[in-house]
């Protein structure tokens, strides 16, 4: 088995849009997208493939595929007992690609124009996968030793845990067998693909399915999962994933043919194969709801009493006003302008992208607070590498401070004094632990973890007033 892991630090946006099933009007329900910001219903595979990487959350330039699932809502009551649905935005995702090139029928790349949809109750979806099923839900906390303690459920229906946990993961694997004679899913995005007869990646394909395609397992994470009641935007307990191919032609086939098997048995061998791809060092943030309302569908979807529902019902679809790169505003979705950007495009090819962090100036307008605000000196995750505020961010602050979360981690370098009391939203590496952690992890044991090296300049809100915070010494 070979596994390729593609880490998307944030969604590309949320909208009642479905470029597969409803191209001329609003979709039945709200979806959350990953990949290009081109998720208007009137979007083609070719437009996805040609998306400028700076308008995409894809970590690799050659893959501008679009993945989406029903948006997830937390359900609460207000003071008057009215139901409130609040869309979950604090998400990241990992499409995992799996294949075995030594298994017949042969594994081929997705053809141009290919699209498909799979449901957790589709025929064959109830066997195989990560734990005997192709749908996995896990609620995980971090232990003091850095390991994860998870409880999980498998298989349809989707069950949201009611307890809190450090993160909630939802993983769903799509079919791997393709009947070439049924086409690429243009008019029917379901019947041209099928699960193997045992649900596994390398199991036998049903009769008539003459090709294999890489299995896509979309793994979605909700950080700082609050527990209570959650539901999908379509009101169902059946999860589904949509996929539109945006790979550059022959690129994925080259990966399939030339990335060697790891030799590690099982469903989860080490991540591999991204050495054949070009990293996108200037990924996009999520499209602001204000832009969705202006350019796609003018309706509220973030906090609502009643979920927007019904194909071609409610708000009208706004006619697409662009042909390639979307015209969305470069704001942080709070109406603030970002730091002055550098020229559009990617950073150096040796750089990695960043997506979460915090910003701060170190000096207020009145000159006070200069000694109290500082960048975190801890390495943080940027793309697939670890970076530092004082070198990687400082080299191109105009570009890199715009990436989600960088300003919170590096408030001085990013000249963002309003972030001086905020937690970093980036995953970082505490010196004493040596593994990626977050401020959510710190909050679970404030008395001990806020005393780790430079934690007071990393999880500033969580560790505010902690007497044992220690800083790096120059």
Buried (B, 14 or more C-beta within 10 A) or exposed (E): BBBBBBBBBBBBBBBBBBBBEBBEBBBBBBBBBBBBBBBBBBBBBEBBBBBBBBBBBBBBBBBBBBBBBBBBBBBEEEEEEEEEBBBBBBBBBBBBBBBBBEBEBEBBBBBBBBBBBBBBBBEBBBBBBBBEBBBBBBBBBBEEEEEEEBEBBBBBEBEBBEEEBBBBBBBBBBBBBBBBEBBBBEEEBBEBBBBBBEBBBBBBBBEEBBBBBBBBBBBBBBBBBBBEEBBBBBEBBBBBBBBBBBBBEEBBBBBBEEBEEBEEEEBEBEBBBBEBBBBBBBBBBBBBBEBBBBBBBEBEBBEBEEBBBEBEEEBEBBEBEEEEBBEBEEBBBEEEEBBEBBEEEBBEEEBBBBBBBBBBBBBBEEEEBEEBBBBBBBBBBBBBBBBBBEEBBBBBBEBBBBBBBBBBBBBBBBBBBBBBBBBBBBBBBBBEBEEBBBBBBBBBEBEEBBBBBBBBBBBBEBBEEBEEBBEEEE
